[in-house]
């Protein structure tokens, strides 16, 4: 199918959903009781998505928010409440029926919020060519929409263009643990189900970085569907557009405190736990973003940490046999590569098979926010415990 055919058929299916009530991606994470206080019921009925609009939790009054694939307007209306009357919200959608519904309800929402006039507008457009000016957006949100776009790399570039320096995105989308085969890519039904257009996790995450974003990391993970052995899951991701010119900083050295024994950031710099590394102003800028909090000590002079230093974070595997149960770990944190204390090397977005001991480690607090774990076993696993060798890990 051509890109134009995909776009047209997806748009037509979502247009039908306005009148038929057909469920597309399942609405998840919404507090409908709260939203009913100011959002009309017809908007709530056509609210589709694959993840909590977590980015809205970071909205500050007066900001400008852009919603890619705004549909009936539910996320825009919640953003309108959070930015306040001095803020601004722009919703972009390609479906006339969805835009008509959103525009029809915008004055009602403004009145319910006590605003003198609506602070939200809805524009017709495509994710690959956003109808907004350069560098004008503080926050981009999107809920299970970008996977519907045939050219996602172009979408990511458009996002980077639209966000102001210092701005951010928080998007939820469906990704896969492996490339989606052609017979699914050409299945029009599954395009509308947010499956056929899913990228492998490593390609999605890498595409955002290639577009210019940094500090890209997982906020939330939810299993979605398994088709013919392909695992589809929802990721809520946040990333940043750092200012082009790094501000003057006293930070000259960074010391990784853990939990990884080694990690490589998106600028290509390698860090070893406990050992200070000289950093550029750009790297210092990156390491001050939220996903790196508690992972580094930043200082003007080198800070070396002894193995007994209580500031170091390490989670060692249990000294016991392990069992293979079909689990695979996917690094979704802000590093492109990282290594644990059992010598597993994780590359962002690429599934790595792990045994039960490593699963326990990754489920621990310091690691859990950096990983998605899936299980590819189709039947109950009856394997026996195996012993790890003395020179390295067992997985």
C-alpha positions, 0 to 999 in steps of 0.5 A: 500500500502507498502512504496515501492509501494508508492515511486515507483508510485510517482517516476513513475508519476514524471518521466512521468511529465518530458515528458508530462508536467503534473502538479503536485503540483502547482508552486507558489511563483516563479518570473519566469521572474527573473529566466529566466535570468539564468535558462533554460526553460525546468527546469521552465516547471517542477517546482512543489511546494506548497510554496515560497522557502522562505529559500533562502532569508536567504542564505549567500555567501559561505554556503552549501545548501541541497534541498530535492526533487530537481526535475529539479533543479529550487531551487538549481539553485536559491540557486547556485546564492545566495551562490555564487561561493564559496558556494555549493548546493546539490540536492537530488532526486529519479527520474532518469529523473529529475536528468538527466534534472538537471545535463544537465542544471547545466553547462548552469546555471553556465555559465549564472551566470559567474561561472568558474565551477558549484557549484551545484551537483545532487545526487540520493537518498531518503529523508529517507536516505540522501546521505550526510555526518553528520553535513555538511549542513548550510540550508536544503530547500524542496518544497512540497516533504516530504509529499510524503515520507511514513516515515516522522519521519525518514526524519526529523531525517535525516535532523537533522543528516545532518545539522551542529550545528547552521544550519537551515531548511526552508521547504514548505509542505502540512499538514491537519487539521485532520488525513487523512483517509485510503481511501485517504491514499491508493489513488495513484493519491492523493499521487502524488497530495501531499494530501494522504501523508499529516500529521495533522499539530500537528504531522508534527510540533511535528515530527520536534521537536522530531527529535531535531529541536527547534524554529520551526515556520510558515513563510507562510500559504496558503490554498490548498484544501478541500476534504470531509471536510478535509482541506489541507494547505501549511505551510512554516516552519523554525527551528533550530539545536542549538549547543549542548553545550550552549555558556556562556551567561549573560542571566539568566532571560526572561520576556515574553512581549506578545502578549500571556498572557502565553506561553510554549516553546519547552523545556517545560518552562512556561512564564507569560507575564510581569513576569521574569522567570529564564532560563537555558543556553539552553533556553536562546539560544533558545529565541535568535533565530529569531522567539522569537525576540520582544517576550521576554526581556532577561537580567542578572537580573529579569525584571518585567513589570507592567500592564501599562508598554508600552513594554507589548503587549496585544490585548483585544477582543472587548467588544461586542457580537460575531458570530460563523462563522466556523473559527478554529485557528491553532497555528503554532508559536514557542510555543507548547502551548499559551493562549490569554487574552480571556482565549483560550488555543491553542496547536500547530497544533491543530485546535480550534474553534473561534468566530468573536471577536477572529478572529479579535484578531488573525488577528491583527499584534502581533498575525497573524504570529503565526497562521493559520486560516481555515473555516470549514463551508460548507454553509453561516453561519446565526447564531446570535450574542452571548454574552460572560459571565463575567467570561471568553471567549465566544469561 
